[in-house]
Amino acid sequence: MSAPALTLDEYRMRIASRLPVLPTVRLPLDEAPGTVLAETVVTRWPIPLFDNSAMDGYAVHAAASPAGTRLRVVADLAAGSPDDPPLAPGEAVRIMTGAPMPSQADAVVPLEDTELGLAGALAGSAPPDWVTVARAPVVGAHVRRAGEDASAGEPAVVAGRELGPWQLAAIASAGHEHVIARRMPRVAVLSTGSELVAPGAVSARGQIPESNSVLVTAALRAAGAVVVSASVVPDDEDSLRVEVELALGDAATALDGERLGVDAVVLTGGAAVGAFDPVRAVLGAAGTVRFDAVALQPGRHQGFGVIGGIPVFCLPGNPVAVAVSLELIVRPALRSMAGHAEPERPRFRLPAVTGWASPAWRTQVVPVVVEASGVAPVAGRASGSHRVRSLADATAFAVVPPEVELVEAGDLVEVILCG
């Protein structure tokens, strides 16, 4: 009697308990997007550095500039100017957005609040020597105060945050050009199958275009991994053994010509119980990779182990099962290794537009289209783990829990936006 299938959560917990944490590296900001900050970045100076104007207009004494007051323009300040012109009541300094405020000014009158008005400025009128205030300012109006965004010594971005454009901009403003972050995982990809031929090649009877390495490589890169190598291996134990040893060793050849080691290996195909499946024979026999039946549709046959400290993921061979396994198993594992506090994508609950059946006691993952009224299985295409074409139309996965055997129209289902 075969062993009972593991639940998806049980299988993922087993993997999580054996994952290494990747080391930290010092990266310039332009190489840091997508990494996780390992050390909190502290601001080196106040942000903003100095009081500056938030508008194009005139720096003035607020108390001496009621509506109708005519002020003499005594200086001009552009962004980046080091000047600090003196300013007496009854005078104004023409100032541009971002320029430092004169020390004796306490407000800015925007162009549109003057007699000249914004329309006149846009029309190209010559800058006046005098300006009339149309709307009285209050103290502090349109002034960005030094340190109002952050004080010197205050955290700019805390450790554990994924570095995106907003975080990197904050770090640059805080005066830093490098960060200490977790290294992105380097992954080798092996796609197994004697039936596989290169995309675009003329195939003979029994052969199919190889798409799994394309799918895996693109998905891993989207998850923040670096694909070190991608190989197609026939269903031959000796060939597979050689390729696995190369992938696990420092001799793995990177796609850009460099030679690097790897942090993980992802194999597709050959993990089931077929007579010609070599992955189980090569990796399972050594006892380092365990193969399990997982209560997941598609993606029942899975394998995982750690060889020489390197996690090895053995996925099914059918493309939709590969896509599901990548999303629910491999992606969160790699992102955990890279330090992500929330390695999975967020899930949303949306109504089902149409109903469908779900297998008893398996987590079902269905490629769906997100519409204004909810989600629906990819139109006109029956389910099946081999139907790679259905993935092209899908914009999300619907995840149906094991206890649900029928999804009816209007039922709320969990949805992962990943298409």
Secondary structure, DSSP 8 states (H G I E B T S, - for coil): -----B-HHHHHHHHHTT-----EEEEEGGG-TT-BBSS-EE-SS-BSSS-EESSSEEEE-GGG--TT-EEEEEEEE-TT--------TTEEEEE-TT-B--TT--EEEEGGGBSSHHHHHHTT----SEEEBSS---TTTTEE-TTSSB-TTSEEE-TT-B--HHHHHHHHHTT-SEEEEE---EEEEEEE-TTEE-TTS---TT-EE--HHHHHHHHHHHTT-EEEEEEEE-S-HHHHHHHHHHHHSTT-B-TTS-B---SEEEEES--SS-TT-HHIIIIITTTSEEEEEBSEES--EEEEEEETTEEEEEE-SSHHHHHHHIIIIIHHHHHHHTT-SS-S--EEEEEBSS-EE--TTSEEEEEEEEETTEEEE-TT----TT-HHHHHH--EEEEE-TT--EE-TT-EEEEEE--
